[in-house]
Amino acid sequence: MTSIATVARPGASRRASTETAVLLFLCFILAQADKQVMGLLAVPVQAEFGLSNTQLGFLQGVAFAVAYAIGGIPIAWLLDGGHRIRIASACVAIWSVATLLCGVAGSFVTLALFRAATAIAEAGLPPAAFSIFSQRQDRRSVARLSSMFMMGPFVGGGLVLLLGGMVLTAMHGSSFALPLWSAPWRLIFLALGIPGLLLAGLLLVRGHEPERPVDQAGVRQVEPLRAVLRAIFVESRFLRFYYPAMISFTLVLYALTAWYPALLVRGFGMEAGTAGGYAGSTYLVAGILGTLGMIGMTGMAPRLSIATLMRTYLIAAVLLVPAVILLPLVGDARSSLILYGVFALVAAAIVSSMAVPIQFSLPNRMQARGIAIFSLLTSAGAGSAGPLIVGVLADHGLPLGRALAITSGSAAAVTVVLLVCAFRAAPTHADG
């Protein structure tokens, strides 16, 4: 009986690991839908609360991104030494409750506070997932799982724009409303919050926590934060360039995803629901294709190294520059949507595996905080600055399209320069 159990254990472990990866992916899809929903709801929320473009940019960027960054490091400290599945499940439940509360917010201030609470809890999921994935035995498996997980922004962001846009269109002018969720945009938050509570329970019950290595005394070591910071910014010349490169890249990503539906409404006269449908379907399809292309590339590359990934990112960033400058400036919606698809396709090549160089560079006992620091810098820096800069420029007389082109085009050009530096500093050792 003992031998049968021993033989069965590897297969059961693989099934549990696969089920855990799927549950984490579904949670991340929901998190990304929640994160990007304000792009869809920007126009009705602005109209209901009488917000300026700067306030709207704050709501889409600063309120969410700074809170996301603040929550990341404390939660990551717990993840590096604790039970990652339980912590991640608690995070999913908390952000789902906060999302439900967003739907009953009565003012700009309360909506901003509920969005901040949502962000703090969402900060715990990616570090938990990447830390779990990095315990796979080979680099290709780590890269494949991480890339599939990072399809979440495109699936979640695309679906919330597409399906949410359909809801807004169907309910335009309708008198149907629930007692607390009294407007169509409020019902979108209700639809995002309930599935999260269900997923939190499933993750807690069905998620598998891999056993982590311990030292000779049987103790799991957790390095102090200063050691993690030193490993990133002092000991690794590559990471010193890679982190800033991803900050500037993420600024492009946040600026465009936050403001593009509003650009379709203001620049091309679309209804909010129609704009969400077009932007969402484009972002969804192009993002999935770009992610699958990146997974295929990593699977076929004869040598999977950080340098290989950097070369791919650099090519993608060079293509990104003209796309993000032109897409807000062209004169017709069809051309703009085509360029938006190019942006999503190219950006997905980077987004899908942007955590992998960190996983390859840091030991597991540092990875949750390494990812959290990465999220702090990209979310608090780029996530706040991108939408806010666009809003400020628009409030000071620039057309929205030109504000988007200046912000995203400049950041994309900086990304290229920093990726060149990161590529030159990248280690070349790889799995064969």
VOLO-351878 format. One line per 10 residues: number of its first residue (from 1); for each residue x, y, z of C-alpha. Coordinates in Angstrom, 3 decimals, padded with zeros to 6 digits. Each point is the difference from the previous one (the first is absolute). Layout:
BEGIN
NUM) X/Y/Z ~ ... .
END
This chain:
BEGIN
1) 000.000/000.000/000.000 ~ 002.855/002.323/000.818 ~ 001.677/-000.600/-003.329 ~ -003.225/000.661/-001.921 ~ -000.438/003.332/001.741 ~ 003.578/000.901/-000.713 ~ -000.368/-000.795/-003.692 ~ -003.263/001.939/-000.268 ~ 001.326/003.087/001.705 ~ 001.883/001.563/-002.982 .
11) -003.065/-000.145/-002.247 ~ -002.228/001.378/002.720 ~ 002.520/002.745/000.659 ~ 000.058/000.964/-003.692 ~ -003.794/000.127/-000.110 ~ -000.074/002.141/003.127 ~ 002.628/002.327/-001.437 ~ -001.934/000.332/-003.257 ~ -003.267/000.683/001.837 ~ 001.740/002.608/002.144 .
21) 001.468/001.725/-003.049 ~ -003.447/000.113/-001.646 ~ -001.627/001.461/003.129 ~ 002.726/002.630/000.359 ~ -000.443/000.891/-003.676 ~ -003.781/000.400/000.382 ~ 000.512/002.197/003.059 ~ 002.479/002.134/-001.937 ~ -002.423/000.389/-002.913 ~ -002.553/001.340/002.457 .
31) 002.579/002.263/001.648 ~ 001.004/001.482/-003.342 ~ -003.621/000.491/-001.035 ~ -000.506/001.859/003.277 ~ 003.170/002.041/-000.476 ~ -000.887/001.101/-003.535 ~ -003.748/000.492/000.445 ~ 000.381/003.748/000.608 ~ 001.080/000.411/-003.621 ~ -003.455/-001.212/-001.015 .
41) -001.845/001.953/002.684 ~ 001.969/003.247/-000.311 ~ -002.684/001.920/-001.891 ~ -003.077/-000.967/002.112 ~ 001.936/000.392/003.284 ~ 001.323/003.396/-001.096 ~ -003.517/001.094/-000.905 ~ -001.611/-001.217/003.251 ~ 002.543/001.578/002.344 ~ 000.910/003.029/-002.161 .
51) 003.715/-000.838/-000.087 ~ 002.746/001.871/-001.819 ~ 002.407/-001.898/-002.262 ~ 002.656/000.297/002.705 ~ -002.321/-001.535/002.604 ~ -000.886/-002.773/-002.424 ~ 003.687/-000.638/-000.666 ~ 000.576/-000.130/003.766 ~ -002.810/-002.509/000.417 ~ 001.299/-002.221/-002.802 .
61) 003.670/000.321/000.954 ~ 001.107/001.370/003.360 ~ -002.868/-001.239/002.194 ~ 000.447/-003.550/-001.230 ~ 003.691/-000.221/-000.783 ~ 001.455/001.579/003.140 ~ -002.206/-002.171/002.213 ~ 001.021/-003.049/-002.063 ~ 003.635/000.816/000.595 ~ -000.453/000.735/003.714 .
71) -001.694/-003.345/000.571 ~ 002.504/-001.979/-002.017 ~ 003.089/-000.141/002.219 ~ -001.695/-000.835/003.349 ~ -002.045/-002.742/-001.654 ~ 003.092/-001.272/-001.833 ~ 001.888/-000.213/003.310 ~ -002.773/-002.295/001.243 ~ 000.155/-001.996/-003.242 ~ 003.769/-000.564/000.161 .
81) -000.373/-001.668/003.389 ~ -003.615/-001.156/000.160 ~ -002.706/-002.104/-001.653 ~ -000.387/001.629/-003.405 ~ -003.314/-001.619/-000.958 ~ -001.770/001.117/003.186 ~ 001.354/003.530/-000.303 ~ -000.964/000.219/-003.687 ~ -003.504/-001.305/000.746 ~ -000.480/002.645/002.700 .
91) 001.148/002.689/-002.429 ~ -002.533/-001.116/-002.635 ~ -002.833/000.098/002.552 ~ 000.952/003.452/001.299 ~ 000.288/001.633/-003.416 ~ -003.326/-001.537/-001.052 ~ -001.780/001.595/002.972 ~ 001.688/003.338/-000.772 ~ -001.152/-000.290/-003.628 ~ -003.594/-000.505/001.114 .
101) 000.326/003.141/002.107 ~ 001.247/001.975/-003.029 ~ -003.435/-000.576/-001.507 ~ -001.715/001.831/002.858 ~ 002.477/002.893/000.311 ~ -001.774/003.320/000.400 ~ 002.825/002.392/-000.815 ~ 003.383/000.354/-001.650 ~ 001.737/-000.378/003.387 ~ -001.785/-003.206/001.014 .
111) 000.528/-001.541/-003.444 ~ 003.714/000.840/000.193 ~ 000.242/-001.582/003.471 ~ -001.752/-003.193/-001.094 ~ 002.212/-000.203/-003.095 ~ 003.041/000.364/002.256 ~ -001.225/-002.841/002.220 ~ -000.507/-002.155/-003.092 ~ 003.536/000.743/-001.149 ~ 001.661/-000.815/003.335 .
121) -001.511/-003.486/-000.004 ~ 000.691/-000.622/-003.703 ~ 003.701/000.641/000.638 ~ 000.325/-003.372/001.731 ~ -000.929/-002.265/-002.906 ~ 002.862/000.354/-002.540 ~ 002.851/-000.430/002.541 ~ -001.704/-003.137/001.342 ~ -000.479/-001.472/-003.479 ~ 003.502/000.762/-001.276 .
131) 001.579/-001.363/003.176 ~ -001.944/-003.257/-000.418 ~ 000.775/-000.280/-003.727 ~ 003.725/000.549/000.552 ~ 000.222/-003.287/001.926 ~ -000.418/-001.931/-003.249 ~ 003.066/-002.005/-000.938 ~ 000.951/001.583/-003.334 ~ 000.070/003.530/-001.395 ~ -002.295/-000.748/-002.916 .
141) -002.758/-001.164/002.345 ~ 000.446/003.108/002.164 ~ -000.167/002.247/-003.076 ~ -003.007/-001.824/-001.470 ~ -002.078/000.151/003.199 ~ 000.942/003.620/000.667 ~ -000.841/001.008/-003.571 ~ -003.367/-001.743/000.127 ~ -000.718/001.755/003.301 ~ 000.928/003.347/-001.536 .
151) -002.593/-000.516/-002.709 ~ -002.332/001.160/002.767 ~ 000.277/003.741/-000.729 ~ -001.059/-000.543/-003.608 ~ -002.764/-002.508/000.733 ~ -001.312/001.890/003.026 ~ 000.455/003.460/-001.477 ~ -001.457/-001.032/-003.338 ~ -002.991/-001.835/001.452 ~ -000.959/002.780/002.403 .
161) -000.013/002.509/-002.862 ~ -001.817/-002.341/-002.378 ~ -002.612/-001.468/002.372 ~ -000.279/003.137/002.104 ~ -000.503/002.015/-003.161 ~ -002.811/-002.340/-001.032 ~ -001.653/000.477/003.402 ~ 000.267/003.792/-000.221 ~ -001.413/-000.029/-003.527 ~ -002.862/-002.341/000.918 .
171) -000.934/002.064/003.043 ~ 000.371/003.415/-001.648 ~ -003.253/001.828/000.750 ~ -001.359/-002.967/001.965 ~ -001.799/000.513/003.301 ~ 001.215/-003.311/001.472 ~ 002.108/000.379/003.144 ~ 000.693/-001.756/003.295 ~ -000.617/001.909/003.241 ~ 003.687/000.660/000.753 .
181) 001.486/-000.372/-003.491 ~ -002.249/002.638/-001.522 ~ 001.816/000.725/-003.273 ~ 001.427/-002.228/-002.772 ~ 003.601/000.867/000.884 ~ -000.661/-001.062/003.596 ~ -001.297/-003.395/-001.140 ~ 003.366/-000.659/-001.682 ~ 001.675/000.106/003.423 ~ -002.624/-002.410/001.359 .
191) 000.712/-002.409/-002.863 ~ 003.741/000.121/000.770 ~ -000.296/-000.419/003.763 ~ -002.174/-003.106/000.322 ~ 002.169/-002.399/-002.093 ~ 003.034/001.042/002.048 ~ -001.569/-001.244/003.221 ~ -000.668/-003.365/-001.657 ~ 003.554/-000.251/-001.348 ~ 001.471/000.882/003.400 .
201) -001.774/-002.996/001.532 ~ 001.090/-002.347/-002.796 ~ 003.623/001.105/000.267 ~ 000.004/-000.545/003.757 ~ -001.502/-003.498/-000.276 ~ 001.643/-001.272/-003.194 ~ 003.276/001.928/-000.205 ~ 003.264/-001.913/000.522 ~ 002.873/001.556/001.967 ~ 003.374/-001.423/-001.167 .
211) 002.444/-000.851/002.760 ~ 002.861/002.488/000.084 ~ 003.650/-000.753/000.811 ~ 001.303/000.434/003.556 ~ 003.515/000.389/001.395 ~ 001.958/-002.741/001.806 ~ -001.771/000.819/003.280 ~ -003.390/-000.497/-001.671 ~ -000.788/003.717/-000.016 ~ -001.356/001.871/-003.008 .
221) 002.154/003.090/-000.349 ~ -001.466/003.370/-000.957 ~ 002.540/002.638/-000.926 ~ -000.442/003.531/001.397 ~ -001.360/002.594/-002.420 ~ 003.360/001.792/-000.213 ~ 001.546/-003.220/-001.337 ~ -002.665/-000.178/-002.717 ~ 000.587/003.638/-000.955 ~ 003.737/-000.589/-000.093 .
231) -000.423/-003.061/-002.226 ~ -002.066/002.033/-002.468 ~ 001.674/003.404/-000.101 ~ 003.600/-000.681/001.079 ~ 001.007/-003.551/-000.807 ~ -001.834/-000.413/-003.337 ~ 001.047/002.431/-002.709 ~ -002.684/-001.504/-002.236 ~ -002.892/000.620/002.439 ~ 001.170/003.591/000.542 .
241) -000.914/000.696/-003.628 ~ -002.866/-002.463/-000.330 ~ -002.180/001.501/002.737 ~ 000.108/003.568/-001.442 ~ -000.613/-001.366/-003.510 ~ -003.181/-001.697/001.167 ~ -001.082/003.148/001.865 ~ 000.078/002.042/-003.208 ~ -001.650/-002.812/-001.974 ~ -002.798/-000.313/002.556 .
251) -000.636/003.747/-000.212 ~ -000.843/-000.531/-003.671 ~ -002.263/-002.918/000.865 ~ -001.930/001.755/002.760 ~ -000.423/003.261/-001.897 ~ -001.474/-001.645/-003.076 ~ -002.213/-002.596/001.669 ~ -001.405/002.620/002.382 ~ -000.822/002.643/-002.602 ~ -000.557/-001.795/-003.297 .
261) -003.750/-000.717/000.477 ~ -000.487/003.682/000.892 ~ 001.948/000.955/-003.144 ~ -002.428/-002.046/-002.117 ~ -002.920/001.801/001.662 ~ 001.405/003.539/-000.218 ~ 002.007/-000.260/-003.198 ~ -002.259/-002.197/-002.116 ~ -003.447/000.576/001.517 ~ -000.645/-003.541/001.202 .
271) -002.308/-000.885/002.869 ~ 001.833/-001.255/003.112 ~ -001.328/-003.534/-000.439 ~ 000.963/-000.146/-003.674 ~ 003.461/001.354/000.745 ~ 000.482/-002.619/002.701 ~ -001.047/-002.764/-002.374 ~ 002.409/001.037/-002.758 ~ 002.911/000.711/002.322 ~ -000.620/-003.137/002.060 .
281) -000.237/-002.444/-002.882 ~ 003.102/001.485/-001.635 ~ 001.993/-000.110/003.236 ~ -001.180/-003.533/000.799 ~ 000.787/-001.610/-003.351 ~ 003.286/001.818/-000.644 ~ 001.202/-000.537/003.576 ~ -000.694/-003.736/-000.089 ~ 001.754/-000.346/-003.360 ~ 003.022/001.914/001.270 .
291) 000.180/-002.110/003.147 ~ -000.297/-003.279/-001.910 ~ 002.713/001.207/-002.361 ~ 002.294/000.675/002.944 ~ -000.733/-003.426/001.497 ~ 000.813/-001.590/-003.352 ~ 003.227/001.958/-000.258 ~ 001.211/-001.060/003.442 ~ -000.937/-003.594/-000.736 ~ 001.909/-000.145/-003.297 .
301) 003.043/002.059/000.967 ~ 003.059/-002.303/000.057 ~ 001.311/001.888/003.063 ~ -002.384/001.657/002.434 ~ 001.929/002.711/001.795 ~ -000.635/003.486/001.318 ~ 001.918/001.341/-002.984 ~ -002.394/-001.831/-002.352 ~ -002.973/001.639/001.703 ~ 001.653/003.430/-000.099 .
311) 000.611/-000.268/-003.728 ~ -003.700/-000.747/-000.545 ~ -001.091/002.854/002.270 ~ 002.257/002.428/-001.840 ~ -001.476/-000.893/-003.383 ~ -003.505/000.370/001.449 ~ 000.794/003.390/001.538 ~ 001.390/001.353/-003.273 ~ -003.256/-000.973/-001.745 ~ -001.989/001.525/002.845 .
321) 001.288/003.559/-000.500 ~ -001.681/000.865/-003.346 ~ -003.182/-001.922/000.890 ~ -000.700/001.895/003.232 ~ 000.785/003.374/-001.571 ~ -002.251/-000.509/-003.014 ~ -003.018/-001.777/001.491 ~ -001.363/003.055/001.890 ~ 000.707/002.354/-002.941 ~ -001.458/-001.736/-003.061 .
331) -003.189/001.453/-001.425 ~ -002.335/-002.996/-000.048 ~ -001.068/-002.579/002.562 ~ 000.845/-003.043/-002.121 ~ 003.653/000.988/-000.425 ~ 000.235/000.856/003.681 ~ -001.403/-003.386/001.024 ~ 002.408/-001.806/-002.334 ~ 002.917/001.836/001.607 ~ -001.449/-000.721/003.444 .
341) 000.089/-003.678/-000.954 ~ 003.643/000.340/-001.040 ~ 000.718/001.650/003.348 ~ -001.713/-002.832/001.923 ~ 001.704/-002.715/-002.083 ~ 003.476/001.465/000.464 ~ -000.521/000.937/003.643 ~ -001.154/-003.540/000.787 ~ 003.422/-001.344/-000.997 ~ 001.447/001.935/002.923 .
351) -002.875/-000.155/002.486 ~ -000.407/-003.766/-000.299 ~ 003.462/-000.749/001.356 ~ 001.151/003.191/001.706 ~ 000.266/-001.768/003.383 ~ 002.117/-002.852/-001.378 ~ 003.362/001.867/000.022 ~ -000.600/000.762/003.684 ~ -000.857/-003.642/000.698 ~ 003.223/-001.043/-001.745 .
361) 002.070/002.598/001.842 ~ -001.163/-000.283/003.630 ~ -000.185/-003.025/002.360 ~ -003.486/-001.196/000.956 ~ 000.266/001.394/003.536 ~ 000.265/003.509/-001.512 ~ -002.334/-000.270/-002.954 ~ -003.310/001.099/001.510 ~ 001.592/003.218/001.256 ~ 002.001/000.408/-003.208 .
371) -003.275/-000.133/-001.951 ~ -001.682/002.295/002.544 ~ 002.785/002.583/-000.341 ~ -000.374/-000.309/-003.752 ~ -003.759/000.590/000.348 ~ 000.610/002.937/002.335 ~ 002.255/001.729/-002.507 ~ -002.125/-000.794/-003.057 ~ -003.396/000.563/001.632 ~ 000.752/002.909/002.331 .
381) 002.275/001.611/-002.561 ~ -001.260/-000.855/-003.442 ~ -003.523/-001.055/000.962 ~ -000.573/003.309/001.738 ~ 001.895/002.236/-002.380 ~ -001.309/-001.289/-003.332 ~ -003.747/000.692/000.366 ~ 000.633/003.094/002.136 ~ 002.410/001.648/-002.449 ~ -002.460/-000.520/-002.838 .
391) -002.806/001.510/002.094 ~ 002.083/003.020/001.016 ~ 001.090/000.683/-003.591 ~ -003.621/-000.282/-001.183 ~ -001.152/002.402/002.717 ~ 002.626/002.527/-001.126 ~ -001.234/000.321/-003.540 ~ 001.462/-002.955/-001.921 ~ -002.429/-002.233/-001.898 ~ -000.249/-003.426/001.627 .
401) 001.581/-001.737/-003.009 ~ 003.046/002.262/000.021 ~ 000.380/-000.374/003.777 ~ -000.019/-003.774/-000.410 ~ 002.509/000.097/-002.862 ~ 002.456/002.201/001.913 ~ -000.222/-002.022/003.216 ~ 000.130/-003.496/-001.448 ~ 002.406/000.796/-002.838 ~ 002.583/001.588/002.316 .
411) -000.198/-002.869/002.484 ~ 000.312/-002.593/-002.780 ~ 003.163/001.668/-001.296 ~ 001.532/-000.012/003.500 ~ -000.901/-003.690/000.273 ~ 002.056/-000.789/-003.101 ~ 003.084/001.750/001.396 ~ -000.231/-001.756/003.373 ~ -000.581/-003.406/-001.593 ~ 003.172/000.435/-002.038 .
421) 001.894/000.510/003.273 ~ -001.748/-002.986/001.621 ~ 000.784/-002.217/-002.984 ~ 003.696/000.867/000.197 ~ 000.034/-000.838/003.716 ~ -002.096/-003.191/-000.265 ~ 001.538/-003.333/001.008 ~ 000.160/-002.474/-002.876 ~ -000.094/-003.363/001.802 ~ -003.071/-002.028/-000.891 .
431) -001.721/-003.349/000.044 ~ 001.014/-002.039/-002.933 .
END
